[in-house]
Amino acid sequence: MKSDFNHHSRSKVLLIALGFLLLSNMLYASKKVDKSSYKAIGVCTLSQNIFKDHILTGMDITYSNPEEEKENATKEINEKLTTLNKEKVSKKLHKKIVTLKKSWSSTEKKLAKKLDKKMAEKLYLEFASFGDTCLAIADEVAKDQKDAVKNRVSKLNFYVQELTSLYFIRSWNVIDEKLYAKEVEKILSSYQTLYEQLIATKEISKTTKVELEEINKLFVTFKFMTTSDSGRYMPTLAAKKAFNINALTSKILEGK
């Protein structure tokens, strides 16, 4: 009986071990797919997060320790660009990725020193140009990987973070008002078009739609802040709202 018991016990242990091994492999595969599917759009959003932190440091606003956040995000964006550069894509697309990586290397050098008010508008335009190029590449990568929905959700978040950067430099009084109004209108239009497309698509669940509506509610409040002509600015509150939207976006992506 003792021998029989040991035999069955070993069998159970073996089955449990195999079960855990299978589960861990499944989880690893899931994480691997999740990371690769939106690394391109992740580069775009990270660039705006880095610029936001760079502005906050320049403004001497210490909410959320922007200097440390900038360093962490810079490390992450370089890792993502290196990984993206190794992605199996067409030669034409790979060439664009290489150019994007070189462009970022040039921009990154300008982050070594504390942001000067005189350089803020020029640097914003450089980051905006990088973002536009990055989004176009992200669209191609997502299409190649057949992951358009996840890319759109991430892109929605990108527009929020870009608008936050724009609001920051306005609150610092370092951007021409006509340029500000033009850029805000462009971002708001892009956001609204994309949001309506996402809500209308049949490819997302009811839960995701509810979460997107939650993001939009936060965005509507933030939109009011960015379009107000009161002359009163609340960059810390804007940073918090942008952070909350970023967190909700991550929740949607992890649940897809």
N, C-alpha and C positions, 0 to 999 in steps of 0.2 A: 504493500500500500504506500509505503514511504517513497519507494522508487517511482511509482505511478504518479504520486503527487508532484514530485520533482520534475517529472517529464512534462506534465501539464503546465506547471508553473513556468518552466523554461519556454514552452510554446507561447504562453500568454505574454511573457516578457518580450519575446521575439516579435510577436504581432504588434504589440504596443510600440516597440522601437521602430518597426517598419512604418507604422502609422504616422509617428512623429516625423520620420525621415521624409515621407511622402508629403506631409503637410508643410514642412519647412521648405521643400523644393517648390511647392505650389506658391507659397508666400514669397519666396525669392524671385520666382518667375514673374509674379504679379508686380513686385516692386520694380523689377527690371523693365518691364513693359511701361509701367507708369512713369518712370524716369525718362525713358527714351522718347516717349510719345509727344512730350511738349517741351523738350529741352530748348528748341529754337525760340519759341515765344517766351520762354523763361529768361533768355538772354535779353530780350527787348525790355521786359518788365524790370529786371535787375538793373539795367542801365538807368532807368528813371528813379529807382529806389536809391541808387548811388548818388545821383544828382541831387535828389531831395536832401539826403544826409549832408552832402557837401554844402548846400545852401544853408541848412540849419546851423552847421558848424561856423560858417561865415557870419551868420547873424547872432552868434553866441547864444543860441537856444539849445539847451542841453537835454531837452525831453528825449527819452529813450536812448541816451548816449549815442548821438549820431556818428561821431568819429569811429567808434568801435563797430557800429552797424555798417558803416561805409567800408571799413577794412574787411569785414566778413563777407559782405556782398561782392566786393571786388575780387576776393579769392574765389568765390563761387562762380562769378561770371567767367573768369578765366578758365576754370575747370570745365564749365559747360561749353565754352567756345572750342576748347581743345577736343572735347568729346564729339562735338558737332562736326568738327573738321575731319573726324575719322568715320563719320556716318557714310553708309553706302548709298550715294545719290548719283545723279547724272553728272557728267563732267562739267556741264554748263552751270549747274547749281553749286557744285563743289567750288568752282572758281569764284562764285559770288560769296560763298562762306569764307574763303581765304581772304578776299578783299575786305569783308566785314571784320574779320579778326585783326587785320592790319589797321583798319580804321579805329578799332577800339584801343589798340596798343598806343596809337597816337593821342587819342583822347585821354586815356588813363594817365599819361605823363602830366597832364594839366591839373590833376587832382592832388599832386604832392604837396602843394602849398595851399594855405587857407585862401578861400575865395575872396577876391577883391571886388568891391561893388562895381567898379568900372568894367570888369570882365564878365559879370553875371549874365547880361543879355546875350552877349556873343556866345558864351558857353551854352546857354539855353538853346540857342539856334543850332549849335553843333550837336547837342544831344537829341534835339528834335529831328534833325536830319538823319542821325544814326538810327533813331527809332523807326522812322519811315522805311529806311532800307532794310532794317531788321524784320519789320512786320511783313514786308514783301517776301523775304526769304522764308520766314516762318510759315506763311501761307503755302509756299511751294513744298516745304518739308511735310506739312500736315497733309497736303493733297497726296504726296508721294506715299505717306504712311496711312492714308485713309482715316485720318483722325481730325476731321474738320470741326466737329462740335467742341471738342476739348480745346482746340486752338481758338475758337471764337470766344469761349468763356474766359480764357486767359487774356485774349485781346481786349475784352471788355475791361478787365482789371488794369491793363496797360494804360488805357485812356484815362482812367481814374487817377493813376499815379502820375501821369504826364500833366494832367490838369492841376494836380496838387503842386508839382514843381513850379508851374506857371504862376499859381496863386502865391507861392512863397516869394518869388522874385518881385511880384507886384507889391506885396506887403512890405518889401524891403525898399520899395520906390526906385527900382533900377531897370524898369522896362518902359519903353514908349507905350502910351495908352492905346494908340491906334493899332500897334502890333499886338498888344495884349488882347484887344477886342477881336481882332482877326483870328488869332490862335485859339482863343476860347470858343469862338463860333465854329471853327473847324473841328475841334475836339468834341464839342457837344453834339454836333451833327453826326460825326462818326460813331459816337457812343449810342445815340438814339437809334440810328439805323441798325446797328448791330444788335442792340437789345431787342428791338421789335422782331428781327429775324430769328433770334434765339427763342423767344417766347412762342413764336408761331411754328417752330419746327416740331415735327412728330418724333424726332430721334431722341428727345430727352424725356425723362420721367416727370410725373406730377410733383414729386418731391423736389427735383431740381428746379422746376418752374417756380415753386414757392420760394426756394432759396434765392433764385434770381430776382424775384419780386422784392425780397428782403434787401438785397443789394441795391436795387433801384430806389427803394425808400430812403436809404442812407444817401444815395447819390443825389436825389432831388434836393435834400437839405444842403448838401455840399454845393450843388449847382447854384443855389440862391446866394451862397457866400461868394462864389467866384464872379457872379454877375452883378453884385451889389455895388453901387456907387456912393455908399455912405462915407467912405474914407476910413472906416474902422476895419481892422484886420485881426484875424485870430489864427495865426499859423499853427499854434499848438493844437487847437481844436481840429483844424484841417488835417493835421498829421494823425490824430487819433481816428478820425473818420476813414482816412485812407488806409490805416492799419486794419481797421475792422472789416473793410471791404476786401482787403487782401486776404484776411483770415477766412472770410466766408467763401472766397474764390477757391482757396486751398481745400476747404471742406467739400465743395462741389466736385472738384477734380479727384479727390481721394475716394469719393463715393460713386464715381462713374465707372 
